[in-house]
């Protein structure tokens, strides 16, 4: 992967500064999650991998744990004395989050032209993320109910 140019670094830094929380679970650095665990810092995830373009339409903000899930890694946690495998965050979930949280920079045409495959339709992330009490999941239920049948 090539190093970002000065302009790309400015874009990445501005994006990082604009989003101090994880899009998927609403975790913020220094705040323990509902299990009392503190995760490593926030990371910038590239939605479309080929070339890893550092443009706003291609960026999402995730905590380390959610970033691992978005990269397809298997993550298990201990919850109530049981090991639980967390659900993956696939591209459809990340597109849903991008469209919901950063609509000004949601550019499906740019994503499709950069991708080597057909983009999936945006899909709300699994319930595990919903239970983290992100306000946009609750707002999304109201909005989604108003737009039933709408083509993404």
N, C-alpha and C positions, 0 to 999 in steps of 0.2 A: 504494500500500500504506500503510495507516495505521500510525502508530507504536505499538509495544507499550506496554501499560499497565505500571504498576509491578509488578503481580503477574506479568505475562507476562515482564518483564525478569528477575525473580527465577527463573522457570522456565527461561528461556534460559540464564542464568548458571550455574545449578545443573547443567543438562544439559552445558554446555560444560566445567565443572570435573570432572564425572564421567567424561568421555570424552576423554582426552588423546591418543588415536590415531585414525587413519582406520579406519572400519569395513570398508572395501573392500580396502585394500592394507596395512594395519597400519603405515603411515608415522606417525612422530611428529616434531613440530617439532625442528629442530636435528640430526636424524639423516639422513645421505644415504641414498638408496635404493640398490639394487644396481647402478645405473649411475653412482653417485657424485654424482648431482644432488640439490640441496636444493630442495624445492618450497616455495612460500609456505605460510603457516599453515593451520590447520584451520578449517573453516567448518561452520555448522549448515544442513543441507538440510531443506526442508519436503517431505514425501512427497506430500501432497495440496495442489495449488496454489490452487484457488479459495479466496480469503480468507486463505491462508497462516496458518492458525491456529497459535498458539504454544503448543500443548499437547503433552505428552510423547508421546502416541501418534502425533503428526505429525512428529516430529523424528528426523533421522539425522545422524551426525557423519562428515564426509568431508574429506579434504585438498582443496586447490584443484584439483588435477588430476582427482581422482575426481568432484568436484562439477561440473566442466565436462562430464565424460562423462555424469553423471546428468542434466544439463540438455540433453543431446542434441547437444552441440558435438562437432565432429570434432577429434580430437587426434592428432597424429603425433609420434613420437619417432625419434631415430636410435639404432639398436641394431645393433652389429656392422657398421658402415658402411652400413646400409640404413635407409631410412625405413619405419617401421611404423605403421600406423593402429591405435590402441588400440580395443578393443571398448567399446561403449556400456554404461552401467549403466542398465537400464530399471527401471520401477516394480516388476516382478516380482523383480528382483535385490535391490532395496532392501527389499522386504517380507521376503524371505528373511533378509537381514541383521538387520532389525528384530526378527523373530521369534526369531532365533538369539541375538542379543546383548542385547536389551532386552525379554525376554518379558513382564516385569511390566507394560510399557506398550504391548504389542502389542494394539491394540484394533481388530480388523478391522471391527466394527460401526460404530464412530465414524468410521473411515476411509471406509467405504462410504457412510455418510450424508452426509459432507462432500464426497465425490467426485461429479463430474457424469457419471461413466462407471462401468462394471462393473470391479471390481478384478480384476487377474490373479491366478492362483495363484502363491505364492512360488516362486522358481526360483533355484538356486545360481548365483552370478555366473560369468562366463566364466573359462577356465583362466588367463588372464593374471593375474588377481587371486590365484588359487590359488598361482601360482608365487612370490608375494611372501612365502610362508611364514607366513601367518596361522594361528595355532594352531587357531582355530575351524573352518577348512576341513577340517583333518584329523580333528578330533572329529566334525564333521558327517558325514564319510564313514562313520564307525562308526555314528553315530546313524541316519543315513538308511538304512543297510543293515539296521538293526534294525526300521525302520518302513516297509518297502516296501509300497506300496499304501495307506498312510494318507492320508486326505483332509485337506487343509490347512484 
